[in-house]
Amino acid sequence: MTAQLRKTEPIKVILDSNALFVTLEFKMDIFEELGRILKRNLEYILLSPVKDELEMLASGNDPKTRRQADFALRLSQKCKLVTVEGRGEATDDVIVRIAKKWEAPVFTNDRELRRRLRDISVPVIYLRQKCRLDIDGLIS
């Protein structure tokens, strides 16, 4: 019965800021694709430092980056915002800490962050060949 209960409860998927840019840059509905590859009920998580990063980009000087960040912020409204104490940590450090604590997969295209997550056995979802999502690691 516990295994059955685990199948029905949603999987938390933590999104990095660059994951939200995939929709605009590669014309892909990331939420639909995540549902397709994971075949489970999902809960999309946006950590507060990631939102802060997007807000900083949206108020920057480069018009293209501002437009992309504004779009990403609108898209992030489909996610559950989780306030996390950063304690002066870099955004990637917070993502690694929370993903390990929750045993939650992370959607990111950042190579260094992907490597760090794989090193601690956290599943990583990423864009492959600019047209589909792929997973490194097992999601239980």
N, C-alpha and C positions, 0 to 999 in steps of 0.2 A: 504494500500500500504506500509506503514512503516513496518508492521509485515512481509510482503513478502520480503522486502529489507533486514531486519534483518536475515531472513533465508538464504539468498544467500551470505551475507558477511561472511568471515571466522571467526571462533572462535579462539582466541589466546589461546594456551595452553602453560603454562610456565613449563619447565622441570627442575627438580632438578637433581643434579649430579647422585644420585643413580638410577634415572629412566633410565639413559643411560646404566647402568650396567645390567639391566634386560635382554636385548637382549642376552648378552654373557652368563650370569649366568643361565638363564632359557630357552634359545633357543627359544625366542619369538620375532617376529618382532613388536616392540612397535608401530611403525607408522601405520602398517596395523591394529593392534588391536585397537588403538585409533580411527581410521576411522570407524572401525566396531561398536564400542560401542557408538560413538557420532553421527554417521550417518550425518555428516555435513562436509562442507569444513573447513579445519583446517589450522592454521598457527602455527607452532611449534616455540616457543621462548626460546632462551638460553640467560640468563642474563649474563653480563660480569663477575660478581663475581663468577658465577657458572663455567664459562670457566676458570677463574683464579684458582679456586679450583681444577679442573681437570688437569690443567697444572702443578700445584704443586704436585699432586699425581703422575703424569707421570714422574716427575723428582726426585721422592723419592728413598729410598734405597731398598724397597721390590720389587723383580722382578715380582711377580704375580700382585701386585697392579699397577706397572708401565705398564705392558701389558694391564691390564683391562682399565686403564686410557687412554692409547694410543688408544685403540679400541673405547672408549667412545668419545674421541676427534674427531676421524674420523667420527663416527656416528653423532656427533653434527653438522657436516657440512650440514646436511639436515635441520637444524634449522636456523631461522633468529637470528643473534647475535644483541642484544640490549645493547648498552653501558649505564650503570647506575652508577651514582655517589653513592658510598658506604658510604662516610663520616665516615669511620671507623666502619661501621656497620658489624655485622656478616652476612654471606651469607643468612642464614635463615631469618634474620630481613629484608633484602632487598627483598627477595621473598615475604614475608608477605606484606610489604609496597606496592610493585608494583601490586601484585595480587588484593589487596583491591582497589587500585586506578583504575586499569583497569577492575575490576570485572571479572577477568580471572581465569579459573580453573588451578590448579597446579597438575602435576603428580609427586608424591613423595612417597617413602616407609618409610620415617622418621616419626616415631610415634609422636614425640614431635611437629614436624612441622605440621603434619596432624591435631593434636589437636588444635594448635594455629589457623590454617586456618578455621577449623570448628567453632571455637569460634567466628569468625568474619563473618561467613556465606559465606565463599569462598568454592566453590566446589573442592573436592579433588579426584583425580584419583590415584589408588594404585593397587599393585599386590595382588591378593587374592588367597590363597591356592596354590601358586607357579605355577599357570597354566593359570590364566585369570586376566583381568583388571576389576575393579569395580569402581563405583563412589559414593561418599558421597556428597549429595547436588544436587540442581537443576541447570541445565545449560540452560539459556534462549536463 
